């Protein structure tokens, strides 16, 4: 049996910024801004979960009952700090539905939009970016848990649109808190402070 010929990558010979060197820097800026906006969306969802769960009225008759409710609330807050986007969306929807003073009329529509945005977020965050075409668009290699492969070319215009849409969703979530008369946590906006 012949001895195999072995090879090693010459990392010093790679092009600068490899493997991202073939895309325009504006593409990477738009991708980074879209991803960063999704990170901010997760932060806003966690604060909204806090707002709805902290302001939910309870009828409590004993210290023991209070301790049980408080312990469950702390668990919800801990999950809000560590959950990924999809679970945060689910927790947010549940917190809004369980709050008797919630004023949002289109919660199901907002949740659907958030879940659709989450699917795009998974592609842009976890996809492996292929070479761009002559228009600067790239189809990231991404397969979801249903074994569906993402096939849409993504360019700077698409990424900028995703970023703007995610910003709109962030505003919609904040409005679900502020419309109830509460100040959104971490802001200096109007309304009664939640905590």
Steps between C-alpha positions, in 0.01 A plus 500: 500500500633841402567756765244786468627840393417735783425871470460796732334837440739789457307752706754773430429472124125555535351826369446772760161465676460139371236350474306825477730663244276453194205703629482877500570650846155666486345152489674403823404829663134445412518140620660607828242773557214259431644244742563767765140617465382145570714501814327821607162339421582221745587759766173686438298177519663417836413846633144470372465161670625663820249785457198279445588252773599767754177697456261207491262523795467201732259414776716349772371389838809373680876543527544147366292583193705818450827304516375251240389774259826688555713189437317429173544862395875484563518186283324685216747787528798264500369332185449841339872567553615172345235393249557523129279712276225245424448417869506870590223559247295219653557631855416855394173388338404304810583790733287741295207256477507437877501870592141613562577865411674433169374739232653353183240399246718322244719281718468189282606698193799645686603155626478361145718785369753443778516127422549566129778747585654233725521263204689761296721574800601134517603509133705818520661408834575134432529477122832441329531776241580386148671709235296797383350509152563785255238710684662452841236255623590181680299191588610393848521128557242439770278200573231528768380226734238394246785432256392795284785672324495879467512593130442878480790724394571764763652836417563825686154631414338190652712525816416868541130418461529226766672745734229765453219244543661369820521857629127539430430181697706638789286815501183290491614303806592815691158644414326200657652608831477878467142493373403362840649812665828337609845641438700252294778357721838654430351807332436852621168511318167603646287275711505346842824309574444124510737448794 
